Structures are given as C-alpha cells and as structure tokens.
C-alpha cells in the first residue's frame, strides 16, 4: 500500500504542468497566463481605435479591398439601423451595443497589426484593476520590448495597486510614459511618490483627476529633489485637476521641463514660492550642509569646486588653513633644532607682513597665481566680502577645470552670493523648467507681479552667466482672478512673448 501511494504522488507531480513562459506575443501570453492564474472571463484584447488618416497609399487601399472581398463583415442590427438612418455605411465610427461597450477590454496599439510582439501602447479604461490582473499584465509587459506607454483611466486602483505598479516600472526599461488618471481618492496618498522614487526610465507622468492633496505632492517634491543619489529622469509631470494647495517645491530639480498644476487650489503664496525658485533663492541649513559636503568631496578627489560669486561659502575653512600653517611651522622648527624661535625673534615683523598680505586688493589676483601656496591661500582670505572668487581646492587650479565642473556638477554647487544677506547663501534658481501651467487657480495681481520680476531676472542673469536649461519659455495664467488689462500682466506677457520660440516671427524663420 505504501509503495502504491508513493507511486501515485510521483505520477501526480509529473502530471503537473510547468509554468508558462511568456514569448512576447501579447494576446497569446495574456490568455495563457490568465488560465494559469485562474482568472475567469479575462478581458478581450482589441486594437485601439484610431482616427483614419487623410491620405492613404495605394497598397493600403488594395489591401483593404482584398480583405473586404475575401472576408465580408456581417453587419450588426445597430449598424443596419444607422445605415438606414444615414443612407450609407459610416467610415469614421462604428456602432456597438451598450452592453458590449461596457465589457472590460484591453486596447493596444501596434507598429505592425499582424505582429502581436510589436505592441507599443496599452489602454485600460473603465474597469477595476485588481492585483492578480496587474501581476499577469506585468509578466506580459516584461516581454514587450517596444512598449513605451501605459494609459490607465478610471481603474479604481488602491494604494497596493499603485505600489505594485511602481515596482513594475523598474522592470520595463523601454517604458517612457505612464498615465494614471481619474483614479479617485486613495487612503495613503504618499504612495504616488513611489512612481517617481523607483529607478526607471520614465520621462512622462500624468496624474490628473486623482484628488491629490498637499500630502501627496510634498512626498513627490522630495523625490523630485536633485539631492538624491540617483536623480529622477522625469521630464513632464501633469498634476492638473487635483486638490493641491500651497506645498511642494522644485528647488534643486534640473530634469523637469514641463509642469502642469492647472485647476487646483494654488494661491499667491504658491505663485511667489515658484517664482523665487525659478529666479534665485536662499539655501536652507540642510542644503548648506550638503553643499559643504559636496565641496569637501571635490577637494579630496582633487577636482576644483565652482567659485562663488561673492564671498566665501565656508568661513570655517580659514581656521583649517591656520592649522595647516601651524603644523608646517612646527615641523620646520623640529628639523632646525629650535632655530625657528630665534628666527621669529630676529624677524618680528613677519606677522605684520602676513596681515598685510591678507588685506591685499583683489586686483592682485594675477600676482597671487604665481606666488607660493601660502600666498594663494592668504589671497583667498582677502576675497571675503570683496566679490572675489574663493578657491578652496587644489593649488593653482586651471580655469578650464572650473568651467567643466560648473557645467556638470550638482545644482547646489552653483555660484553663490553671500553679500546679499549676511549669513545666508543666495544661489541661482531652477532654469531648466521651460513650461509651467498655473491656469484656473486662485492667483491674483500679487503673484503676477512676482512672476514679472522673476522672468526679468532670468533674462538678465542668462545674458551674463551660463545656466542649466533654457529658462521659462511658456507660463500659463489664464482663468485666475486678476485682470489681464493691468500693466504687470502686460509686461509679463511681453517678456514671455520675447522668449517664446514658437511665436509667429520666429516660427516663420
């Protein structure tokens, strides 16, 4: 009996089917994986309807005629009723029963309609997306090498579904666009930040009509921060038609080019904060500490940190220079056997010379470059508060290294101005953001005036200094409670029109 049971168990194991391995054929893979996951009545996979092109090639016409001759389509009762009403068969739309239209389906776009492995875009609309279905779709998507867009509309995704979707992004290297819209409220709104935090190649994210609040946007702003070890690759972020108030920032982000915050609850406070971020702003204590750490790393690695425009970024470095001098003098005294003290007594005016060197005029910069290392460091002290460039890097840095470092390094290592407010560092703002949509909010003339000042400052600064990005090219403020006939708005509009690359004069050229 025992032997029979063992043989039965072995035969049962051998009869168990092996797990299905996706091949890249989306329709076949989806059907097989649904059977494996025991999903009853899986949604149908159909081709996404497209607007017919105005001009068709001769080959397309011949292919369509041959298909009609070989496989004539049967007309549904609804289509017959429409044909009787119109007198001809419509070509720009199709008529279906409302019950058939409400059935869940997955719409796909393909480069080649005959090849299921050429799926480039997926549309899921108006049905609840649950975890087993999302995991099944994820296994199918991993084999689609050309899939670049996923569009989810009214799928009632909860926090766990959003988190699973974020983990899926890291396994889709070809995916560039994700749209999760009209999803409704979620218990844990901070989970939306996982879509940005995960390491992926996503460049476009649309989160419209999701009832997002300041809590979700604050979490997203942290992930958009340029202080991360692996900065986000996101270029376009659409947060239109949510419940966003005065929260979030783009202080150190240098990748985002398009941001839409239309139809929210933004006030003048948000407009002023965004205007300051896009022109110039003061570093916080945490950002100042991070700046000093980055400069110290550059100092140790032998690279030259970018010079500040006015004043030293780190006054504490003067003490370290004095300590180095004391160590060198002590070592020299030990070698000479105590002769150093006699020399100091014989030459009592050495300290006076050092003080005189520390009060040198910044115009003597050329002479200091040819002097010794001690003279160069003493010249760095003299630059404090005089507008000279402070160099706390390796001896005799080359100007070319400074330029390369400035163009390629962290946004916190921008040239800082310490003379504007003592004890604070004023750095250039975000010049990478090119399009900002603030329409249909609660911004008044005060916010318009602040943006006018910011745009003018951007133009003046970009004319003198090299920046990361093009600056603000398009600012949308329609639908806000202010008059478009005011001088501030007209001045702002003129400043933006002068920089718009798509204005009629530039577009014609």
C-alpha positions, -999 to 999 in steps of 0.1 A, spaced: 0 0 0 28 24 9 45 18 -24 13 25 -43 9 58 -25 44 69 -33 40 59 -70 7 79 -71 23 110 -56 52 108 -82 27 104 -110 7 134 -98 39 155 -96 48 145 -131 14 154 -144 15 190 -130 20 214 -159 51 235 -160 46 273 -155 40 291 -188 69 312 -200 58 344 -220 71 346 -255 64 382 -264 31 375 -283 8 397 -261 -26 381 -269 -14 345 -266 7 353 -234 -22 371 -218 -47 342 -224 -23 316 -212 -13 335 -181 -49 342 -172 -56 304 -173 -26 298 -151 -37 324 -126 -73 310 -127 -88 343 -138 -123 337 -151 -135 356 -181 -104 377 -189 -109 409 -208 -106 408 -246 -75 422 -263 -86 445 -292 -69 471 -313 -72 507 -302 -94 528 -325 -76 555 -344 -87 584 -365 -83 574 -401 -55 592 -420 -64 618 -446 -41 603 -473 -37 565 -478 -13 547 -500 -23 526 -530 -11 495 -512 -34 502 -482 -64 506 -505 -57 474 -524 -52 455 -491 -85 469 -477 -103 459 -509 -89 424 -509 -99 420 -473 -134 430 -480 -136 406 -509 -123 377 -490 -138 383 -456 -171 403 -458 -181 415 -424 -215 409 -410 -234 440 -401 -250 441 -366 -286 453 -361 -273 485 -347 -252 492 -378 -281 484 -401 -303 509 -382 -277 536 -386 -272 528 -423 -310 531 -428 -309 564 -410 -279 579 -428 -283 561 -462 -247 549 -462 -222 530 -441 -202 552 -418 -164 550 -421 -152 573 -392 -171 555 -364 -186 521 -355 -219 514 -337 -220 488 -309 -245 477 -283 -241 494 -249 -237 461 -232 -208 452 -255 -193 486 -250 -193 482 -212 -174 449 -213 -138 451 -199 -112 451 -227 -75 459 -232 -68 482 -261 -34 480 -277 -16 499 -304 10 481 -325 36 491 -350 26 461 -372 -10 450 -368 -1 414 -379 26 411 -352 14 409 -315 50 414 -303 51 449 -317 27 464 -290 38 500 -283 9 514 -262 -17 499 -238 -51 514 -228 -72 502 -199 -104 521 -192 -134 519 -170 -129 487 -151 -114 478 -118 -78 467 -119 -70 442 -92 -37 427 -80 -39 393 -99 -47 410 -132 -19 436 -127 6 409 -120 -5 389 -150 -2 420 -172 32 428 -157 46 394 -169 33 401 -204 47 437 -204 82 424 -195 85 407 -228 73 436 -249 104 454 -260 86 482 -278 61 491 -251 66 528 -243 32 539 -229 7 526 -204 -26 545 -200 -49 537 -171 -83 556 -168 -108 550 -140 -93 517 -129 -101 523 -91 -66 515 -81 -59 515 -43 -26 521 -25 -14 485 -30 -21 486 -68 -2 519 -71 27 504 -52 27 472 -74 26 494 -105 56 514 -92 76 482 -87 67 471 -122 82 503 -137 117 492 -127 113 460 -148 102 479 -180 133 496 -194 115 507 -226 86 524 -208 87 562 -211 51 573 -204 26 564 -176 -9 578 -173 -30 571 -141 -60 594 -143 -94 597 -127 -85 571 -101 -103 586 -71 -91 591 -36 -65 568 -20 -61 561 17 -23 566 16 -16 593 -9 22 593 -4 23 560 -24 21 581 -56 56 593 -48 68 557 -54 61 562 -91 89 588 -91 112 572 -64 117 539 -82 147 537 -106 131 536 -141 134 553 -174 100 570 -170 101 606 -185 63 615 -186 39 610 -157 2 621 -158 -18 620 -126 -49 641 -134 -83 639 -116 -70 618 -87 -80 642 -59 -44 645 -47 -37 668 -18 -7 686 -4 4 654 14 9 636 -19 26 665 -36 50 671 -7 61 635 -10 66 638 -47 86 670 -43 111 651 -21 115 625 -48 120 652 -74 147 668 -54 181 668 -70 198 658 -37 190 621 -44 219 598 -52 200 587 -84 181 618 -97 147 612 -113 146 612 -151 111 627 -152 108 654 -178 70 661 -178 46 660 -148 9 667 -151 -10 672 -118 -40 690 -132 -74 689 -117 -65 678 -82 -68 694 -47 -33 707 -44 -26 737 -22 5 757 -13 30 729 -9 59 713 -27 90 728 -45 114 723 -74 144 739 -58 172 715 -68 155 696 -96 172 701 -130 155 675 -152 118 685 -152 109 706 -182 71 707 -181 49 710 -150 11 714 -151 -7 725 -119 -38 738 -136 -73 736 -119 -60 733 -84 -61 754 -52 -29 774 -56 -28 809 -42 -3 838 -43 18 820 -18 25 792 -43 30 816 -71 56 836 -51 74 805 -40 76 791 -75 87 825 -89 115 826 -64 126 790 -72 127 799 -109 148 830 -103 170 828 -71 165 816 -36 183 812 -2 197 778 7 183 762 38 205 749 66 203 713 53 211 724 17 241 745 30 255 715 49 250 693 18 268 720 -3 298 719 21 299 681 20 300 681 -18 328 708 -18 348 687 6 344 656 -16 356 676 -46 386 689 -25 396 653 -15 392 639 -50 414 667 -65 387 684 -85 380 721 -83 347 732 -69 329 761 -87 338 795 -73 312 816 -55 303 849 -70 306 870 -38 321 859 -5 333 826 8 308 797 11 326 783 41 342 807 65 353 778 88 379 768 62 400 798 73 407 780 106 418 749 88 442 769 68 457 784 100 460 749 115 479 738 84 503 767 88 509 759 125 517 723 116 542 733 89 559 758 112 562 732 140 577 706 116 602 732 103 612 741 139 617 704 148 641 700 118 662 731 126 666 722 162 649 752 177 663 778 153 628 787 143 622 806 175 654 826 171 644 835 136 610 847 148 627 869 174 652 882 147 623 890 124 594 903 145 576 919 115 567 886 98 532 887 113 527 922 101 536 910 66 510 883 68 484 907 79 493 930 50 490 901 26 455 893 39 444 928 31 456 927 -5 433 941 -31 415 915 -53 431 932 -84 464 915 -75 449 882 -85 474 876 -113 504 880 -90 489 857 -64 485 829 -90 523 829 -95 531 830 -58 535 801 -34 507 780 -19 506 801 13 502 834 -7 474 819 -27 456 809 5 462 843 20 447 858 -11 416 836 -7 411 853 27 413 887 11 385 878 -13 360 876 16 334 903 13 351 919 -17 333 900 -45 364 879 -54 362 842 -62 371 819 -34 391 788 -43 394 762 -16 406 735 -39 439 721 -50 468 745 -55 468 765 -88 436 753 -103 432 756 -141 402 778 -153 391 750 -177 386 726 -149 364 751 -131 341 756 -162 337 719 -167 329 713 -131 303 741 -131 286 727 -161 284 691 -150 281 690 -112 253 693 -85 228 722 -86 239 730 -50 274 739 -63 261 768 -83 278 802 -78 265 816 -45 261 852 -34 268 858 3 268 896 3 230 900 -3 222 888 32 250 881 57 250 846 69 229 833 40 238 819 6 218 831 -24 220 807 -54 205 807 -89 172 790 -92 157 764 -115 164 775 -151 156 740 -165 118 744 -162 105 756 -196 67 753 -194 46 759 -163 8 758 -163 -9 776 -134 -42 783 -151 -75 781 -133 -62 787 -98 -65 815 -72 -36 837 -82 -40 875 -80 -21 905 -91 5 900 -64 15 867 -79 16 882 -114 39 910 -102 63 884 -86 64 864 -118 71 895 -138 102 902 -116 113 866 -118 111 865 -156 131 897 -160 157 885 -135 160 853 -155 166 872 -188 192 895 -172 210 866 -154 211 843 -185 226 872 -206 256 872 -182 260 837 -169 258 802 -184 229 782 -168 214 747 -169 184 749 -193 166 775 -214 147 793 -187 109 798 -186 96 799 -221 58 794 -215 38 805 -185 0 799 -185 -20 820 -160 -54 820 -177 -85 816 -156 -71 833 -124 -89 861 -105 -69 890 -119 -74 914 -147 -55 909 -180 -55 946 -186 -31 955 -158 4 968 -165 20 940 -146 3 913 -167 11 931 -200 47 935 -190 49 898 -181 32 888 -213 56 909 -234 86 894 -215 74 858 -222 65 865 -258 100 878 -264 114 844 -253 87 821 -268 104 801 -296 70 794 -312 59 829 -317 50 838 -353 81 858 -361 105 830 -350 83 801 -363 84 816 -399 121 819 -399 
